[in-house]
Amino acid sequence: MASETTSNKRTLKAYVTDLLDYPRWIIEHEVDFSGCRLGGHYNEFLSECVDCEFGPGCRWLDQQRTPKIDSATLEQLVRALESAVMYFQPPNRRSLINDSQGRDWIREARRFLHH
């Protein structure tokens, strides 16, 4: 019985990891690291990060980079998915809601989170 649970957890972990690919791709393309002296590594203690227009996206990306993702627990991945859904919520992200792929992703992520 324990191996079945472990197998299910691995399957869920892979599914959530796959779900996280879309927000990671979107945010990586939106955040401009060219002027960042920290190379895109968010530091909550620096005002330049907190006040940066890319701060929320940069913070999310910094927390969800591989190899951290590869060693994350299912619970950590679910929290990352929850924060990605929150990041893309209106009114901040209306453009994603108007994009069919974005709407599909949000619907799929919410369906997973509510089951």
N, C-alpha and C positions, 0 to 999 in steps of 0.2 A: 504494500500500500504506500509506503514512504517513497519508493521510486516513482510511482505514478504522480504523486504530488510534486516531486522534484522535476519530473518531465513537464508537467503542466506549467510550473513556474518558469522553466526555461522557454517554453513556447510563448507564454505571456510576456516575458522579458524581451524576447525577440520582436514580438508584435509592437510593444511600446517603443522599443528602440527604432523600429521602422517608422512609427508614427512621428517620432522626433526628428526624422530626417527633413521633413518639409519645413517646419519652422526654422530649423537650423539653416537650411538653404536660403530661405527668404531673408532672414536676419543678416546672414553673412553678406548678402548682396545689397542690403540697405545701409549697413553700418560702414562708414568710411574711416578706416584706420590709418590713412595716410598721414594725418597730422597728430597721431597719438604717440606720445613719447613712451607710453607703457606697452606699445605693441598690441593693443586690444585686450589687455588684462585689467579688468575692472578692479578698482580699489575703492571700497566704500568710505574710506577715511580721507580721501583726497577730494577737495571741492571741484577740481577740474573734471573728475569722473562723475560726481553727483550732479554737477551743473551741465555736463555735456549733453548735447541734443541726442546723442546716440547712447547715452548712459543705460537706459533700461534694456535695450537690445544687446549692448556690449556685456552687461552684467549677466544676462541670460546665457549668452554664448559662452562666456568665460566659465560659467558653472556647468555647461552641458557639452564640453569638448571631449572628444575621444582622447586619450585612453580612460578618462574618468568614467565615461559612459560604459565602457566595456567591463569595468569592475563594479559598477553601481548595482545596488540591490533593486529588486522590483519596486519596493516602496519609494526609493529615491527617483527611479524613472517615472513613476506615477506622479510624484510631486513636480518633476520637471515638465511633464505633460500638462498638469494643472496650471503651472505658471505660464506655459506657452499659450494655452487657451486664454488665460487672463490677459496676456500681452497683446493678443490679437482681438480683444473685445472692443466694440465701439465705445465711445466715440473716437478713440485714438486711431483705430485701424479700419475705417470705413472702406478703404480701397481693397482690402483683403475680402471683406464681406461681399463686395461687388464682383469679385473674381470667382468664377465657378469652381476652380480647383481649390481655392481658399475656403469657399463655403462647404465643399465636400470634405475637406480636411477637418474643419471645425465640427461638422456633423459627426464624422467618424470618431474624432477624439472625444466628443461629449458622450456619444453612445458607449464608448469603452469605459469612460469614467463613471457612468451611471449604472453600470452592470456589475 
